[in-house]
Amino acid sequence: MISQDLLDILACPVCKKPITLREDKESVKCGECRRVYASRDGILNMLADEAVIDPA
């Protein structure tokens, strides 16, 4: 699980907007560009090349 303290300081590496925790509590999403960054083995992967764009 990603702590709120960490979410407060992280930003999307592409558009620099704040990110939010998704319902699955294992990934984060940028509200601006809709990129979803997944967590793998408990480590958040914030690489733009590996992000998925959420159509919704």
N, C-alpha and C positions, 0 to 999 in steps of 0.2 A: 504494500500500500504506500502511496505517495503522501507525504505529510503536507499539511496546509502551509507550514513555514517555507517549505521548498517551492510550492506552487506560487507563493507570494513573490518570490524573487526570479522565477523563470519567465522567459518570454519566447515566443515563436522565433526561431532563428531566421525565418524568411521575411516576415513582415514586422517583427519586433513588437507585436501586440500580446496582451496577457493570454495565458492558456488556462483551461479549466479541466478538472478531473472528470472523466466520463463515468457513466453508470457502472461499467465493469470494474472500476477502481484500479485498473491495470494499465490504462492508457490516458493520454491527455489530448485535448483538442483545442485548436486555435479558433476562436469565434470569428475572426476576420477572414482568413484565407481557407478555413475549414480543413486544414491538415491535421491528421491524427498521428501522434507519435506513440509507439507501443513500448511496453516494458518487456524485457526479455531477461529471465532469471533474476528478477528483482531490480534490474538496472534499466533506467529510462533511456531510450535511444532517441536522441534529439537530432539525428542526422536528416537533413532536408531531403536527401536522395532516397531515403528509405521510408519516408512518410507517405501515408495514403490520404488522398483527398476524399473527404466524406461528401457524397452528393446531397445530403440533407442539411 
